[in-house]
Amino acid sequence: MAENEAHKTESALTNEDLQRLLGLLSKIAYGSVTLIIQNGKVVQIEKNEKVRLK
């Protein structure tokens, strides 16, 4: 149980990761952003952007 409590006090996202995520979200019109998490930490951010043709 102590291990679970340690994960609660640590953030899965650093401030730098959060800023990157917010930057991606502000620039994408259609698509998705996926966070890959291992051991309670974000290890990868994937952006899949769709281009709509009219």
For each residue, the residues with C-beta under 8 A, 3 or more apart:
1: 4 5
2: 5 6
3: 6 7
4: 1 7 8
5: 1 2 8 9
6: 2 3 9 10
7: 3 4 10 40
8: 4 5
9: 5 6
10: 6 7 40 41
11: 14
12: 37 40 41 42
13: 17 18 21 42
14: 11 17 18 42
15: 18 19
16: 19 20
17: 13 14 20 21 42 45
18: 13 14 15 21 22
19: 15 16 22 23
20: 16 17 23 24 45
21: 13 17 18 24 25 33 35 45
22: 18 19 25 26
23: 19 20 26 27
24: 20 21 27 28 33 45 47
25: 21 22 28 33
26: 22 23
27: 23 24
28: 24 25 31 33 47 49
29: 49 52
30: 49 50 51 52
31: 28 47 48 49 50
32: 47 48
33: 21 24 25 28 45 46 47 48
34: 45 46 48
35: 21 42 44 45
36: 42 43 44 45 46
37: 12 40 41 42 43
38: 41 43
39:
40: 7 10 12 37
41: 10 12 37 38
42: 12 13 14 17 35 36 37 45
43: 36 37 38
44: 35 36
45: 17 20 21 24 33 34 35 36 42
46: 33 34 36
47: 24 28 31 32 33
48: 31 32 33 34
49: 28 29 30 31
50: 30 31
51: 30
52: 29 30
53:
54:
